[in-house]
Amino acid sequence: MQPTHPQLGPIAHAARHLVETALSPWGGAAACIDAYEAAVRSAAEAQVGVAQAVPLQPARSIVSLCADLTRDLGAVQISAARWILDV
């Protein structure tokens, strides 16, 4: 990813390098984002499982909505992190 302003290139590169260095003990930025993605997926799947187990329809719909929100918000965060860090 190239910044829209050429002056931001060195700043963006330095920020990516700083994040990659900080996350290197855990496998780097890509590995941390992948782990976060797996955690979001597991949380959403658990919420879907709870929704299927709840016998009352209004509660089932609310838990299902929470699962959808968890999945969608996680996807936005993961996409933004991959775009910003160019992973």
QUIVEN-V800019 format. One record per residue. N is the residue number from 1. RES is the residue in three letters. OMEGA is omega as a letter, one per 40 degrees, with the letter a starting at -180 (* if undefined). D_FIRST is the distance of its C-alpha to the first C-alpha in Angstrom with 2 decimals. Layout:
# QUIVEN-V800019
n=N res=RES omega=OMEGA d_first=D_FIRST
n=N res=RES omega=OMEGA d_first=D_FIRST
This chain:
# QUIVEN-V800019
n=1 res=MET omega=i d_first=0.00
n=2 res=GLN omega=i d_first=3.76
n=3 res=PRO omega=a d_first=6.51
n=4 res=THR omega=i d_first=9.26
n=5 res=HIS omega=a d_first=11.73
n=6 res=PRO omega=a d_first=11.85
n=7 res=GLN omega=a d_first=14.03
n=8 res=LEU omega=a d_first=11.56
n=9 res=GLY omega=i d_first=9.56
n=10 res=PRO omega=i d_first=12.39
n=11 res=ILE omega=i d_first=12.85
n=12 res=ALA omega=i d_first=9.50
n=13 res=HIS omega=i d_first=10.03
n=14 res=ALA omega=i d_first=13.60
n=15 res=ALA omega=i d_first=13.13
n=16 res=ARG omega=i d_first=11.21
n=17 res=HIS omega=i d_first=13.99
n=18 res=LEU omega=i d_first=16.59
n=19 res=VAL omega=i d_first=15.78
n=20 res=GLU omega=i d_first=15.72
n=21 res=THR omega=a d_first=18.98
n=22 res=ALA omega=a d_first=20.54
n=23 res=LEU omega=a d_first=20.01
n=24 res=SER omega=i d_first=20.98
n=25 res=PRO omega=a d_first=24.61
n=26 res=TRP omega=i d_first=23.69
n=27 res=GLY omega=i d_first=21.57
n=28 res=GLY omega=a d_first=18.19
n=29 res=ALA omega=a d_first=15.60
n=30 res=ALA omega=a d_first=15.36
n=31 res=ALA omega=i d_first=19.16
n=32 res=CYS omega=i d_first=19.59
n=33 res=ILE omega=i d_first=17.41
n=34 res=ASP omega=i d_first=19.40
n=35 res=ALA omega=i d_first=22.59
n=36 res=TYR omega=i d_first=21.86
n=37 res=GLU omega=i d_first=21.23
n=38 res=ALA omega=i d_first=24.56
n=39 res=ALA omega=i d_first=26.29
n=40 res=VAL omega=i d_first=25.30
n=41 res=ARG omega=i d_first=26.47
n=42 res=SER omega=i d_first=29.69
n=43 res=ALA omega=i d_first=30.38
n=44 res=ALA omega=i d_first=30.00
n=45 res=GLU omega=i d_first=32.21
n=46 res=ALA omega=i d_first=34.76
n=47 res=GLN omega=i d_first=34.93
n=48 res=VAL omega=i d_first=35.51
n=49 res=GLY omega=i d_first=38.25
n=50 res=VAL omega=i d_first=39.85
n=51 res=ALA omega=i d_first=39.73
n=52 res=GLN omega=a d_first=41.54
n=53 res=ALA omega=a d_first=44.13
n=54 res=VAL omega=a d_first=44.98
n=55 res=PRO omega=a d_first=48.08
n=56 res=LEU omega=a d_first=47.81
n=57 res=GLN omega=a d_first=45.77
n=58 res=PRO omega=i d_first=44.54
n=59 res=ALA omega=i d_first=43.33
n=60 res=ARG omega=a d_first=41.75
n=61 res=SER omega=i d_first=39.80
n=62 res=ILE omega=i d_first=38.60
n=63 res=VAL omega=i d_first=37.46
n=64 res=SER omega=i d_first=35.75
n=65 res=LEU omega=i d_first=33.96
n=66 res=CYS omega=i d_first=32.84
n=67 res=ALA omega=i d_first=31.49
n=68 res=ASP omega=i d_first=29.51
n=69 res=LEU omega=i d_first=28.15
n=70 res=THR omega=i d_first=27.25
n=71 res=ARG omega=a d_first=25.40
n=72 res=ASP omega=i d_first=23.54
n=73 res=LEU omega=i d_first=22.66
n=74 res=GLY omega=i d_first=21.53
n=75 res=ALA omega=i d_first=19.27
n=76 res=VAL omega=i d_first=17.66
n=77 res=GLN omega=a d_first=17.29
n=78 res=ILE omega=i d_first=15.93
n=79 res=SER omega=i d_first=13.34
n=80 res=ALA omega=i d_first=12.27
n=81 res=ALA omega=i d_first=12.38
n=82 res=ARG omega=a d_first=10.32
n=83 res=TRP omega=a d_first=7.51
n=84 res=ILE omega=a d_first=8.11
n=85 res=LEU omega=i d_first=8.73
n=86 res=ASP omega=a d_first=6.14
n=87 res=VAL omega=* d_first=9.58
